[in-house]
Amino acid sequence: MVDIHAHILPGADDGPKTLEESMELIKQSIIEGITDIIVTPHAFSPHYDVPAKLVKEKIELLTVEINKYELPIKIHAGQEVRIQHSTGRKISEGEVLPLASSKYILIELPSEGIPLFTVPVIQEIIQLDKIPVIAHPERNRTIANNPQHLMKLIKSGAIAQITAGSVAGHFGKNIQKISLQLVDANLVHAYGSDVHSLTNRPLLFDEGLSYLEKYKRLDAVDIFLENNFRILNNSDVILLEPTEVPATKWWKLFH
């Protein structure tokens, strides 16, 4: 299995601080059946901005340790890019690391809303022959209040990644419910752990998948894991026709 969203680089952002902590997360990933991790430290965020050069250096450090212990896992480069007016320019100038050197770029929205320039930036990214992947839309306040806002971004050409912890209930029942609704409406297409630590922001990769299986979203599990693999291999993802989330469902969660 492939994890396309993970903060496991030591001393890079708000993920692990030490190499030892990073290796513990890698070992946990192996236990949960993950064979490939795309590391996605924050870039161009108000709080963290990990440049591409540092990402590659930290990956080399981890890879040496992985090879030393002959661990069955591979690490690939990426970034979680906070959306800005200048995101398209930064991509075109090579300042942004796509996911595993693919056409897919992980894009983060502010947690409280969707900037007015989001759709134009998405369109600009697509004109560069890249595909924006909206990270954890279920945790964006505007989308959680009205999933139609995510529908607009998807129809503009983006795809979206749901987070394991959201599905597993780590962020609360409301986020868990909206996560299932986005899954059912075909508004999310890939799956990532967004792991930061063993405790506060744990992996929960397998736990989220188990929850989806328990509640009969078996097709979604298959599509998420296949799309993760396709992102890693720079192939086109499976896209199902999105449907509207009935207003009565999301309205009750947040009003």
Secondary structure by P-SEA (a helix, b strand, c coil): ccccccccccccccccccaaaaaaaaaaaaaacccccccccccccccccccaaaaaaaaaaaaaaaaaacccbbbbbbbbcccccaaaaaaaaccccccccccbbbbbccccccccaaaaaaaaaaaacbbbbbccccccccccccaaaaaaaaaacccbbbbcccccccccaaaaaaaaaaaaaccccbbbcccccccccccaaaaaaaaaaaacaaaaaaaaaaaaaaaaacccccccbbbbccaaaaaaacc
